[in-house]
C-alpha cells in the first residue's frame, strides 16, 4: 500500500522540516490529483498530536492562479499549511496574505507519490542548507547577471538591491518553504532583462519539451516567443494575462539529488540547472502583479555574476561560491 511507503517521508516533513507542534492547527490543502500525498501529510500531522484539517479544492488552471476564497481564508487561520496541489499557489495574494498572518506554509506543488519516495526530497538537508545559503548570499550581493547556454540562451539582468532567497526545505522568514528543496531564486529588476532565454528541458503547464522554447526579452518583457507547437501553447497560456511576459524570476538549482523527470517541482531544483519564470514576481520582492507564474528550465548554463563565473556549462563552482560568500 502506497500510504505505508509515504508515511516515513511525510513524518520527516511534518516533524523535522515544518517542526509542527502538538498544539498547532494545521491545514492540508489539496486537489483531486494529489490525494495520497495529502493524506500522508494529514496522518503525520495527527501523529504528532496536532489538529489536522484536510481541505480539497478544485484544481486551478495554471501555476499562480488564486485558490478559492474558502481556501484563502483557511490558509490565513492555520498555524501551518501544507499545499499539496497540482499547481503552485506560491505566487498568489492568498499565500502572501497567509504569510502576513503568520502561517508557516510548505509548498508541495506538483509533488506526487513518486517524487515523495525518490530524488530531491530525500537529500542531505544539512549540506543543502549550507550550499544553498552560500548561493543565496552571492546572488543577493550581485548587481548584475549574465546567463548563456549551448542551446542559445544569452540574457543580461540587473540584480541591484534585489533580494535572493534560500529554498532549502527549511522554514525561514520568507513566508514559505518548498519541497522538493534546492534553489536560490531572485527577481531581476523590472524592465531590465535583455536578450534570449532558451527553455530546453521543461516548462510549467507544458511539461517535458519536444522542442526548445525561445523567449526574447526587451526591457524586461517577452517581446517574442519562438519555437514549435509548445511555443504556440505557451503563447496561448500567456494570452489575456496582463504582465504575463514579465521576467519574474531567475533561480539557481542546488540539489545534487534532484533529477530531471519532466516535472518542474523537481527539475528546477537539480544542481547545475537554472530556471527563469515569467509573470508575477511579488513573492520574490517585486512589484509586478500577474495571475500566472510559469517556470522553465535551462540546461548546462554558464552564469556570471558581476564578472565572476559561478557556473560553467552546468558545473557549479561551489568552492568559489563559498569563498565569495565568506568575503561578504
PLY file of the C-alpha trace (Angstrom):
ply
format ascii 1.0
element vertex 328
property float x
property float y
property float z
element edge 327
property int vertex1
property int vertex2
end_header
0.00 0.00 0.00
1.40 3.36 -1.06
0.30 5.02 2.18
2.79 2.90 4.13
5.61 3.85 1.77
4.79 7.55 2.07
4.48 7.57 5.86
8.16 7.93 6.82
8.75 10.77 4.34
5.60 12.57 5.49
6.67 12.20 9.11
10.03 13.78 8.34
8.38 16.69 6.52
5.91 17.35 9.33
8.17 16.79 12.34
11.58 17.98 11.18
11.17 20.37 8.25
7.94 22.10 9.29
8.50 21.49 13.03
4.77 21.06 13.72
3.93 21.24 17.43
1.14 19.27 19.16
-0.95 22.35 19.95
-0.96 23.76 16.40
-3.82 23.98 13.89
-2.62 22.54 10.59
-4.23 22.82 7.17
-3.51 20.33 4.39
-4.78 21.89 1.16
-5.03 19.68 -1.89
-6.92 18.94 -5.08
-8.20 15.73 -6.63
-4.86 14.71 -8.16
-2.70 14.79 -5.03
-4.90 12.89 -2.56
-2.39 10.23 -1.41
0.31 12.81 -0.70
-2.17 15.00 1.17
-3.48 12.08 3.24
0.05 11.02 4.21
0.75 14.55 5.45
-2.54 14.78 7.35
-1.86 11.43 9.01
1.64 12.56 10.01
0.19 15.78 11.45
-2.26 13.76 13.51
0.63 11.56 14.59
2.42 14.43 16.33
-0.77 15.37 18.15
-1.63 18.48 16.12
-5.05 19.25 14.67
-5.14 18.06 11.04
-7.66 19.75 8.73
-7.91 18.45 5.17
-9.42 20.77 2.54
-9.95 19.61 -1.04
-10.30 22.40 -3.61
-10.83 22.35 -7.38
-7.68 22.11 -9.45
-6.59 25.52 -10.76
-5.72 26.05 -14.41
-2.13 27.26 -14.02
0.64 28.00 -11.57
-0.03 31.30 -9.87
-3.84 31.14 -10.11
-5.60 32.20 -6.92
-7.20 29.41 -4.85
-10.92 29.66 -3.96
-11.90 32.17 -1.28
-12.65 29.48 1.30
-9.14 28.05 0.82
-7.58 31.50 1.07
-9.38 32.12 4.36
-8.33 28.74 5.73
-4.70 29.45 4.87
-4.79 32.64 6.94
-6.21 30.96 10.05
-3.86 27.97 10.21
-0.62 27.86 12.16
0.94 25.65 9.49
-0.30 24.86 5.97
0.86 22.18 3.55
-0.28 22.86 -0.02
-0.16 19.56 -1.90
-1.70 20.88 -5.11
-1.16 20.29 -8.82
-0.40 23.95 -9.49
1.59 26.20 -7.21
-0.07 28.85 -5.04
3.31 30.35 -4.06
2.84 33.44 -6.22
-0.70 34.35 -5.16
-2.27 37.01 -2.97
-3.79 34.22 -0.86
-0.33 32.88 0.00
1.04 36.36 0.70
-1.92 37.19 2.97
-1.48 33.93 4.87
2.21 34.59 5.36
1.40 38.09 6.64
-1.00 36.47 9.12
1.82 34.29 10.42
1.06 30.96 8.75
4.08 28.75 8.04
3.40 27.49 4.51
5.05 24.45 2.94
4.59 24.32 -0.84
4.46 20.87 -2.46
3.45 21.94 -5.96
3.07 19.03 -8.33
4.52 16.55 -5.84
3.16 13.05 -6.44
3.92 9.72 -4.80
6.99 9.13 -6.95
8.54 12.49 -6.02
7.86 11.78 -2.34
9.72 8.48 -2.47
12.72 9.20 -4.73
15.01 12.03 -5.69
15.41 15.50 -4.32
13.04 15.34 -1.38
15.27 12.69 0.21
18.51 14.62 0.43
21.10 15.74 2.97
19.29 18.80 4.31
22.25 19.99 6.38
24.54 20.04 3.33
21.82 21.58 1.18
21.13 24.39 3.65
24.81 25.35 3.71
25.28 25.20 -0.06
22.03 26.96 -0.92
22.74 29.62 1.68
26.10 30.37 0.07
24.50 30.65 -3.37
21.83 32.91 -1.89
24.42 35.20 -0.30
26.36 35.62 -3.54
23.24 36.08 -5.65
21.84 38.57 -3.14
25.02 40.65 -3.29
25.30 40.67 -7.10
24.46 43.77 -9.10
24.11 42.04 -12.47
23.96 38.60 -14.05
24.59 37.18 -17.49
23.41 33.68 -18.40
24.36 31.74 -21.52
23.81 28.15 -22.61
24.72 25.84 -25.51
21.10 25.94 -26.69
21.31 29.69 -27.30
20.45 31.44 -24.05
22.20 34.80 -23.75
20.48 37.17 -21.37
21.55 40.02 -19.07
19.70 41.13 -15.91
20.07 43.90 -13.35
20.07 42.44 -9.81
20.95 45.63 -7.93
19.28 45.61 -4.48
17.12 42.60 -5.43
16.77 40.07 -2.60
17.70 36.42 -3.10
16.24 33.52 -1.12
17.35 30.11 0.14
14.69 27.47 -0.57
16.44 24.61 1.18
13.36 22.86 2.57
13.63 24.54 5.96
11.36 27.34 7.07
12.95 30.80 7.03
11.26 34.20 7.33
10.20 34.32 3.67
6.64 33.18 4.44
7.03 29.80 2.76
9.27 26.81 2.17
9.19 24.47 -0.83
9.61 20.74 -1.40
11.47 19.14 -3.09
14.11 21.59 -1.84
17.10 23.15 -3.51
17.12 26.50 -5.24
18.09 30.10 -4.74
15.78 32.47 -6.60
15.78 36.20 -7.13
13.68 38.62 -9.14
15.56 40.76 -11.69
14.81 44.47 -11.57
11.69 45.29 -13.54
12.33 46.43 -17.08
15.96 45.33 -17.23
16.20 41.83 -18.70
17.64 41.92 -22.23
18.39 39.01 -24.54
17.31 35.46 -25.22
16.30 32.66 -22.87
16.05 29.19 -24.42
13.95 26.84 -22.30
15.32 23.49 -23.43
14.05 20.89 -20.95
10.70 21.55 -19.28
8.15 24.33 -18.89
5.33 24.84 -16.41
1.86 23.89 -17.69
3.51 22.10 -20.63
5.93 19.61 -19.10
8.84 17.89 -20.86
9.60 19.71 -24.11
9.98 18.14 -27.54
11.42 21.38 -28.93
13.07 24.32 -27.16
11.06 27.47 -26.47
12.92 30.71 -27.18
11.88 33.79 -25.22
13.21 37.11 -26.45
13.29 39.77 -23.70
13.25 43.51 -24.36
13.06 45.97 -21.47
12.24 43.15 -19.08
9.30 41.72 -21.03
8.90 38.91 -23.53
8.85 40.54 -26.95
8.75 37.31 -28.97
8.13 33.60 -28.38
9.76 31.27 -30.91
9.69 27.52 -31.38
7.31 24.74 -32.35
3.89 23.66 -31.14
4.88 24.01 -27.48
5.87 27.62 -28.07
2.41 28.08 -29.59
0.93 26.55 -26.46
2.87 28.96 -24.25
1.60 31.92 -26.25
-1.95 30.66 -25.69
-1.36 30.39 -21.94
0.12 33.89 -21.78
-2.60 35.46 -23.91
-5.04 37.53 -21.91
-2.95 37.65 -18.72
-1.70 41.14 -18.01
2.07 41.19 -17.37
2.44 37.53 -18.35
5.65 38.37 -20.21
7.37 39.97 -17.23
10.77 38.45 -16.36
9.70 37.42 -12.87
12.46 35.15 -11.61
15.96 33.86 -12.12
16.99 30.92 -9.93
19.90 28.53 -9.47
19.27 24.87 -8.66
21.31 23.49 -5.75
20.12 19.93 -5.00
22.52 17.14 -6.12
19.83 14.51 -5.51
17.19 16.17 -7.69
16.58 14.55 -11.09
15.35 15.61 -14.48
11.94 13.95 -14.68
9.79 16.39 -16.67
8.14 17.77 -13.53
9.25 21.32 -12.65
8.79 20.58 -8.94
11.97 18.50 -9.21
13.62 19.59 -12.48
14.29 23.15 -11.37
15.98 22.06 -8.13
18.71 19.99 -9.82
22.22 21.20 -9.09
23.72 22.67 -12.26
20.48 23.89 -13.80
18.91 27.33 -13.74
15.36 28.38 -14.38
13.55 31.52 -15.37
9.95 32.46 -14.73
7.54 34.84 -16.39
4.56 36.54 -14.79
4.08 37.56 -11.16
7.09 38.47 -9.02
5.51 39.86 -5.84
6.51 36.84 -3.76
10.15 37.48 -4.66
10.26 41.16 -3.71
8.99 42.59 -6.98
6.01 44.83 -7.72
4.59 43.30 -10.91
1.26 41.55 -10.47
0.04 38.74 -12.70
-2.30 35.78 -12.18
0.25 33.30 -13.56
3.86 32.44 -12.72
5.47 29.93 -15.07
8.96 28.41 -14.69
11.17 26.99 -17.45
14.40 25.01 -17.04
17.67 25.78 -18.85
20.31 23.03 -19.07
24.11 23.40 -18.96
24.08 27.13 -18.18
27.03 29.42 -17.67
26.24 32.04 -15.04
28.34 35.13 -14.47
27.60 37.39 -11.51
29.45 40.73 -11.59
32.06 39.27 -13.98
32.61 36.19 -11.75
31.70 32.83 -13.31
29.85 30.81 -10.65
28.58 28.12 -13.05
30.27 26.97 -16.25
28.20 24.80 -18.62
26.34 23.23 -15.73
29.32 22.84 -13.39
28.62 24.77 -10.19
31.76 26.22 -8.64
30.68 25.69 -5.05
34.10 26.21 -3.51
34.40 29.58 -5.23
30.83 30.48 -4.27
31.57 29.64 -0.62
34.72 31.77 -0.74
32.82 34.70 -2.24
30.08 34.33 0.39
32.68 34.35 3.19
34.03 37.65 1.85
30.65 39.39 2.14
0 1
1 2
2 3
3 4
4 5
5 6
6 7
7 8
8 9
9 10
10 11
11 12
12 13
13 14
14 15
15 16
16 17
17 18
18 19
19 20
20 21
21 22
22 23
23 24
24 25
25 26
26 27
27 28
28 29
29 30
30 31
31 32
32 33
33 34
34 35
35 36
36 37
37 38
38 39
39 40
40 41
41 42
42 43
43 44
44 45
45 46
46 47
47 48
48 49
49 50
50 51
51 52
52 53
53 54
54 55
55 56
56 57
57 58
58 59
59 60
60 61
61 62
62 63
63 64
64 65
65 66
66 67
67 68
68 69
69 70
70 71
71 72
72 73
73 74
74 75
75 76
76 77
77 78
78 79
79 80
80 81
81 82
82 83
83 84
84 85
85 86
86 87
87 88
88 89
89 90
90 91
91 92
92 93
93 94
94 95
95 96
96 97
97 98
98 99
99 100
100 101
101 102
102 103
103 104
104 105
105 106
106 107
107 108
108 109
109 110
110 111
111 112
112 113
113 114
114 115
115 116
116 117
117 118
118 119
119 120
120 121
121 122
122 123
123 124
124 125
125 126
126 127
127 128
128 129
129 130
130 131
131 132
132 133
133 134
134 135
135 136
136 137
137 138
138 139
139 140
140 141
141 142
142 143
143 144
144 145
145 146
146 147
147 148
148 149
149 150
150 151
151 152
152 153
153 154
154 155
155 156
156 157
157 158
158 159
159 160
160 161
161 162
162 163
163 164
164 165
165 166
166 167
167 168
168 169
169 170
170 171
171 172
172 173
173 174
174 175
175 176
176 177
177 178
178 179
179 180
180 181
181 182
182 183
183 184
184 185
185 186
186 187
187 188
188 189
189 190
190 191
191 192
192 193
193 194
194 195
195 196
196 197
197 198
198 199
199 200
200 201
201 202
202 203
203 204
204 205
205 206
206 207
207 208
208 209
209 210
210 211
211 212
212 213
213 214
214 215
215 216
216 217
217 218
218 219
219 220
220 221
221 222
222 223
223 224
224 225
225 226
226 227
227 228
228 229
229 230
230 231
231 232
232 233
233 234
234 235
235 236
236 237
237 238
238 239
239 240
240 241
241 242
242 243
243 244
244 245
245 246
246 247
247 248
248 249
249 250
250 251
251 252
252 253
253 254
254 255
255 256
256 257
257 258
258 259
259 260
260 261
261 262
262 263
263 264
264 265
265 266
266 267
267 268
268 269
269 270
270 271
271 272
272 273
273 274
274 275
275 276
276 277
277 278
278 279
279 280
280 281
281 282
282 283
283 284
284 285
285 286
286 287
287 288
288 289
289 290
290 291
291 292
292 293
293 294
294 295
295 296
296 297
297 298
298 299
299 300
300 301
301 302
302 303
303 304
304 305
305 306
306 307
307 308
308 309
309 310
310 311
311 312
312 313
313 314
314 315
315 316
316 317
317 318
318 319
319 320
320 321
321 322
322 323
323 324
324 325
325 326
326 327
